[in-house]
Every structure is written in structure tokens, then in C-alpha cells.
């Protein structure tokens, strides 16, 4: 190809990339800036307002966003591309793979394979939980899509996930159940289930939420902060509602998420425990019983990652139980901790220092 032709192709490619960057920026920020997205985009790319308005018009005509109002009062928002709810009768004949194939997959057109795999995994795992554990007679599933999100919802009117597991395992309250769920390998039917579905689904999706009884939990998987959680008390509701949301252009795969918590033999051997889930309102982590609650069932894993985000300090007894007693009793388990504050580091050093070890009584003369 002549040099001039090569330069023309390069210039076209550069222009197309910039166009894509501008459109992606608008779609990524319009929900938070419905009234000033034009100004924001103009400042970001050094464009005139009129130039940005042309981009907005194209996105409206392409069916990605909607516009309302006039001139500077104009408001933009992402357009809902798909929004369907399907009722389910929960019977022994209900099969989660059939529900996916017949109801959801036809509405996933144009979605990249890795994102489709994640949605397939999360949907079938959550529907299977309804079939095997909810004790519900009816349920529903839903899908909602925009240019920047795919949301799957599964909800039932059964016994409720927190109430069910609290009863089966004799746990103190729904928040204690949530702590155990965060570790993985928790199931009321170990002969037929591994207890891994919620653990992995909550890490595959950008947002994963559970609402059941009077407790609401939401996990945000953020690129800049890795993850954030929200736990709050809500008005009691019957059954369980689960929502899973992912960006259509997400790049991670199910294989990558599984590998992050698996050993060389592909077994689920690493758990990640958000310590914040063990902190009740008005309490601090001071006692050995709190430490034991956090470490319960840890012997099922080869590596335990303790995540101290959201926790600023711990007590001596709490630290001693985890970082000296547990490590001494379970030398085969690799105990790892992260996001500790200077105060927490100081307490860990205090209980692990050789000078702090309890004195061993000598023989009595």
C-alpha cells in the first residue's frame, strides 16, 4: 500500500478510536450526570458544546440513551434495552439450565462470551438455590439491560436464605450467616452442593446483592478499591431477592475468578473473609469469641485471607486468638492479612513477639 494510503488508514483508525472513547465516556457517566453530561464531556476531551451535542444525538438515534427537556435543561439517561420478568413454578421438574436457555439467553444477543459465561453461572447457581433450598412454591427471574449494565434478578417467597441457614447451622443471627456465607463452602445440603455459588458469583459480578428477612447485603467489586460492601437493616420481607449486575464490556472471566481461590489441583482452597462483617453496631473486635467466630470452618481451606478494610483497631485477646493461638494450632494453614491500620499492625506485632509468649512453668522443686 502506498505511504499516503497507509497514513490515511492510520488517521481513520485514530479518528474511530477517539469517537469510541467519547461515546464510551458519555455512556459511562450519563447516569451520574444526566443534566451536565455535555459540559463534562466537552471539558474531558477539549470539545465544543455543539460537538458533544452531535455525539449525544447520535447515541439517542442509535437507541443507547434517551433525552427529555429543552436546550440547557435537557436531561439524558441510559435507555433500557431489555426489561423482562418471568414467573416460575417451583417443582421437582424445574431445571435452571432450561430456564437460562429458554428465557434469558435469547435476550443476551451481542454480549461477549466471557460476560455471557458469568451471567450463565450466576443465574443457574441462584435459581438452583431456589429449587433446592428455598421451600418456595413460586419464584421469578428477571433481566434488565442497558448499554452499560446487565442485571439479573432471582426472587422467591420461600423461607429466606438467612433464616434457613441460621436454623440449620445454629448461628446467632442473619449477620452471622452473612459472615459464614462470605467464606464459602456453606450449604445445608453438603451431599448435593458445595456451597460455592454465592462466594464466586459475588466476586464475578460488578454488584451482587441479597435481601432477605430484615437484612440487606450488597458487594461492589470496584477496580479502584477492589471491593466495597454495604450491610443494613431493612423492613422485613418474605423470601429472598438476589440481584447481580455486570458491565457488558467487563474483561474478566469465570476461569480467572475460580483460579484466584483455587490451588494447583483446581480445588477451592483459598477463602477471603471481610472482617468488617463480624463487627456489630456499637462494638469493637476485642474478644476471643469474636476471633473464633471469624475463623470458624477455616480448617477447610489451605489459605485464609483476612481483610481488615473498614476496621481500625482490634483488642489484645482478639489478636492473640487469631495470630498466635490459631496459627500455632493450624500450622498447615497459610494465614494472610491485608489492609490493616498502624494500630492493628502494632497489636499483631505485640501478640506474635517472642517476648509476649506466655511463660512455660518449670518443674516444682
Beta strands, then each sheet from edge to edge (+ up, - down):
strand 1: 65-68
strand 2: 75-78
strand 3: 82-89
strand 4: 138-146
strand 5: 149-156
strand 6: 207-220
strand 7: 228-246
strand 8: 270-274
strand 9: 303-307
strand 10: 334-338
sheet 1: 1+ 2-
sheet 2: 3+ 4- 5+ 7- 6+
sheet 3: 8+ 9+ 10+
end
